[in-house]
Amino acid sequence: MSKFGLYGKFTVNEGERDNLVEILLDAAKEMEELEECEIYLVNTSDEEPNAVFVYEVWSKESAHRASLSLEATQTLIKRAKPIITDMERISSLRPRGGKH
């Protein structure tokens, strides 16, 4: 079974980027408990001050989908929803190897 990768972009209200980063870093802490989540990186860009990018690698796509229904994940989504103005799945990826 092949791994599942995801690269996503969240756009937030002006001035809310750091708040979303904090929420997503809380999500990353929760993902540490899930063996199926191999990478969960929260990123920002100087060129897009109202955007946060997340790169994820999972053991399989169904593990990613299952994580979205966890109580901790749902709580974090509720915290983030009021400040997010747009979500974009930049790409779904098939990780092939390398360093992590």
CORWO-V605752 format. One record per residue. N is the residue number from 0. RES is the residue in three letters. SS is DSSP state (alpha for helix, beta for strand, coil for the rest). PHI is phi in radians with two decimals (* if undefined). D_FIRST is the distance of its C-alpha to the first C-alpha in Angstrom with 2 decimals. Layout:
# CORWO-V605752
N;RES;SS;PHI;D_FIRST
N;RES;SS;PHI;D_FIRST
This chain:
# CORWO-V605752
0;MET;coil;*;0.00
1;SER;coil;-1.55;3.79
2;LYS;coil;-1.24;6.76
3;PHE;beta;-2.20;9.53
4;GLY;beta;-2.08;13.09
5;LEU;beta;-2.56;16.34
6;TYR;beta;-2.16;19.87
7;GLY;beta;-2.22;22.59
8;LYS;beta;-2.26;26.37
9;PHE;beta;-1.96;28.78
10;THR;beta;-1.83;32.43
11;VAL;beta;-2.16;35.02
12;ASN;coil;-1.02;38.75
13;GLU;coil;-0.94;40.89
14;GLY;coil;1.47;41.23
15;GLU;coil;-1.81;38.28
16;ARG;alpha;-1.00;35.64
17;ASP;alpha;-1.11;36.25
18;ASN;alpha;-1.12;36.04
19;LEU;alpha;-1.19;32.59
20;VAL;alpha;-0.99;31.51
21;GLU;alpha;-1.05;32.78
22;ILE;alpha;-1.10;30.90
23;LEU;alpha;-1.23;27.58
24;LEU;alpha;-1.20;28.22
25;ASP;alpha;-1.11;28.79
26;ALA;alpha;-1.09;25.37
27;ALA;alpha;-1.04;23.95
28;LYS;alpha;-1.09;25.79
29;GLU;alpha;-1.13;24.23
30;MET;alpha;-1.19;20.70
31;GLU;coil;-1.04;21.66
32;GLU;coil;-1.37;21.54
33;LEU;coil;-1.74;17.90
34;GLU;coil;-1.05;15.63
35;GLU;coil;-1.20;12.64
36;CYS;beta;-1.56;14.79
37;GLU;beta;-1.63;14.79
38;ILE;beta;-2.52;17.35
39;TYR;beta;-2.54;19.90
40;LEU;beta;-1.95;22.77
41;VAL;beta;-1.77;25.84
42;ASN;beta;-2.32;27.90
43;THR;beta;-2.20;31.23
44;SER;beta;-2.34;33.05
45;ASP;coil;-1.09;36.79
46;GLU;coil;-1.33;36.81
47;GLU;beta;-2.30;35.57
48;PRO;beta;-1.18;37.41
49;ASN;beta;-1.95;36.19
50;ALA;beta;-2.23;32.45
51;VAL;beta;-2.29;29.66
52;PHE;beta;-1.95;26.28
53;VAL;beta;-2.20;23.10
54;TYR;beta;-1.98;20.05
55;GLU;beta;-2.24;16.99
56;VAL;beta;-2.28;13.59
57;TRP;beta;-2.16;11.28
58;SER;coil;-1.09;8.29
59;LYS;coil;-2.86;7.12
60;GLU;alpha;-1.09;9.77
61;SER;alpha;-1.12;11.03
62;ALA;alpha;-1.17;12.02
63;HIS;alpha;-1.10;14.05
64;ARG;alpha;-1.03;15.65
65;ALA;alpha;-1.11;16.54
66;SER;alpha;-1.13;18.19
67;LEU;coil;-1.22;20.53
68;SER;coil;-1.68;22.14
69;LEU;coil;-1.14;23.03
70;GLU;alpha;-1.01;26.79
71;ALA;alpha;-1.07;26.85
72;THR;alpha;-1.14;24.89
73;GLN;alpha;-1.08;27.23
74;THR;alpha;-1.10;30.21
75;LEU;alpha;-1.16;29.20
76;ILE;alpha;-1.08;28.66
77;LYS;alpha;-1.09;32.17
78;ARG;alpha;-1.18;33.60
79;ALA;alpha;-1.45;32.13
80;LYS;alpha;-0.89;32.76
81;PRO;coil;-1.12;36.52
82;ILE;coil;-1.82;36.23
83;ILE;beta;-1.51;33.37
84;THR;beta;-1.80;34.74
85;ASP;beta;-2.80;31.63
86;MET;beta;-2.26;27.84
87;GLU;beta;-2.37;25.92
88;ARG;beta;-1.53;22.25
89;ILE;beta;-1.13;22.87
90;SER;beta;-2.87;19.40
91;SER;beta;-1.68;15.76
92;LEU;beta;-2.19;13.96
93;ARG;coil;-2.03;10.90
94;PRO;coil;-1.01;11.67
95;ARG;coil;-1.96;11.88
96;GLY;coil;2.51;13.88
97;GLY;coil;2.17;17.44
98;LYS;coil;-1.65;19.52
99;HIS;coil;-2.60;18.98
